[in-house]
Amino acid sequence: MAHTKSENWKGSCTVTQAATDSEPHLSWDLDIGDVHSWLRAQRICTEECPLLAACLRQRHESYPTSNPRSVIWAGVAYSELGRVLNTAGLRRLHAVQRNRHRRGKPSRPLVAASA
């Protein structure tokens, strides 16, 4: 169960979700997925995962002086800057991602000025 900082890495714990989730890796990746899948991933990590202790060791071995980014690892959510996110932080992140496509657009249609 060696882990590197590879973008393609999927933890062994994702097998736990395979029966209920067609794409289990979406739950652990904060760049995709949604707040419901992220909260479920945290719950699975902390309440159901038999590999939690090994996962924590891997996390500390792979990132001894920093934090991982944009991922849930061993039940802890990390932002794109490596900050630990609580439930409110995950909800804010989801709101930002959901509205990202609207950036730079007016909030309502512009009315053409009459001449």
Phi, psi and omega in degrees: 000042179290137182240136172239176181278034181284138177292339183271357184293135173231123182297153177301333182293343179294340176298329178303324183268348188306326182288334184247348186231122182292333177226079187300332181296341179296333181288335187260343184262116183280356175275343179232215176055189178215174186299324180294317179291326179293317179294323176296318179299317178298317180297316180298316179300309189277334184254333190239346189280121177283351182255013186303315181297318178293322179295318177299318177299316179299319180300314181289328177288320183283330181227070185292332184237005179215186178244153172293169184234140174055045183208157168256121183228124180056037177084001180249130178269134180240133180288179178294345176258001180088010177279145178286131180251132172271186182300317178297321178295321177295321179294319177296316179301316180297319179298318179297314180295321181295327183261004183301324182292344181270350183301137178084357179253146178294151182288340175218159183299142177282138178266128180293133180287135179277144185270000000 
